């Protein structure tokens, strides 16, 4: 192995003033190669060499502990990885080694299970503030990755994406870093795209990884390789290609089975079962769920076991064995109520309601739906409180950073004043000139402080804006819509319109993501111009948009939907390189009369609009389906809106 491969390890370990006595010639380099190659024998070899290497000098001991922590993390053993990180912190603190102390603290923060919603962000920010003078690439890359993980945990995907990209750029510039790796960060970026429902970007990001690494990049360890294929499968399913998704899921399943990663094997089977449920193949879904159950029990992970039992219950219900399926479903619901797992509880109740409705058990379906509404209301309230808590934590983090920076500047000014007084005593004859210079210097410091304060106010304003707006199009985002819906009282009629750009993947594949982003920005501009301030336009995710109309009746809503279709399709979109693209959209809409809020909440309304959008896609795209609901919540009639049906649909509405 080349000698330079050990450079980052010994850089992190710091140079020692004494000569390191090697236990075996090249032993640490050999272990380093095993870890970087994700070799199955890396962890056993590290444990076998532990006694010998831990008796050596500090640089070798700390380098060994970094390899051990990484090997445990690659095996998916977060508890053992956290213990190794704790050993790194204690050893580095005893040696007054700031760099390795900070690296160990970041690793410990990433594996700790006791963090609350904002706890990890507060911990990472505290490490950042206390190590403001560290400029080592190993620390900077790990810090940006930790920020990305914290924001991903909080659901602030734009911030997570930004920090992951910063870490990725550092890792590319320093390929010898042990952690984070280029491919590991690409996997994190792909996960962000999953949460933001951008399957095309997920697949293009994963294509740059490959399961075995390339271009000299480090291989993905088995747990990460399983995650890679599971994420790929989710992206295919999002695109409506369930068969391709299952191919990816089975690849991940094979890796998990070969390396005895029981929990990952159960997770892969859970995704397979879910894909069969979406396809309506309940027999295959039952087979996958039953295979996942013993693996989840063996892994001792309650969440994975619940997913397997829920999938099994819905698979049985889909085959007509409703009573048998409810045994599994109700057991999972009882556990989620006891644990307070309200997001999972809300989703399960909604699925249970749909299953019972399809089985003709209307009363039981209504009971499940009513409980779902109650839990959803609690979730909306809790999310609002959590958002306020997150913003407060971010403000406090900035305030602490500003206080420390102010103290640092104050000390610097005092030191400068002391030095200047000594100069004054030595050159008394030039006192007047020195005084003028000092005044000018203090004045410049004051002006710089004023500019810094103004910039901080601007950054706080930008933070508030980006928390409620989409970074690319400038439209409002999902969070702002959820807050608005939580605060909205029942009132006049309204309409929910979901719109999807037709064949957007073809644009990305043929012209690249830059052209795709230009199309998204132009479509957003046309939609905003079409509503002319009368309605709210949001970017719902990927190539999907949402228009919310507050007021009006079904005739008004149908006219607005046709206006939106025409606004996008009336003229081609011209890209920066001069290409003219014919862009159209498909829409699904739900029109609610006054008082309809009492029967259908906004989540249910969006689900109905999404179903109407799907009908439009099946009907050839470039059209819209509008469902008109009564005050009771029942859909009275459905209309297809498009270039060929304007007059007929108006007649239906007026009738």
Secondary structure, 3 states (H helix, E strand, C coil): CCHHHHHHHHHHHCCCCCCCCCCCCCHHHHHHHHHHCCCCCHHHHHHHCHHHHCCCCHHHHHHHHHHHHHHHHHCCCHHHHHHHHHHHHHHHHHCCCHHHHHHHHHHHHHHCCCCCCCHHHHHHHHHHHHCCCCCCHHHHHHHHHHHHHHHHHHCCHHHHHHHHHHHHHHHHHCCCCCCCCHHHHHHHHHHHHHHCCCHHHHHHHHHCCCCCCCCCCCCCCHHHHHHHHHHHHHHHHHCCCHHHHHHHHHHHHHHHHHCCCHHHHHHHHHHHHHHHHHHCCHHHHHHHHHHHHHHHHHHCCHHHHHHHHHHHHHHHHHCCCHHHHHHHHHHHHHHHHHHCCHHHHHHHHHHHHHHHHHCCCHHHHHHHHHHHHHHHHHHHHHHHHHHHHHHHHHHHHHHHHHHHHHHHHHHHHHHHHHHHHHHHHHCHHHHHHHHHHHHHHHHHHHHHHHHHHHHHHHHHHHHHHHCCECCCCCCECHHHHHHHHHHCCCCCCEEEEEEEECCHHHHHHHHCHHHHHHHHHHHHHHHHHHHCCCCEEEEEECCEEEEEEECCCHHHHHHHHHHHHHHHHCCCEECCCCCEECCCEEEEEEEECCCHHHCCCHHHHHHHHHHHHHHHHHCCCCCEEEEEECCCCCEEEEEEECCCCHHHHHHHHHC
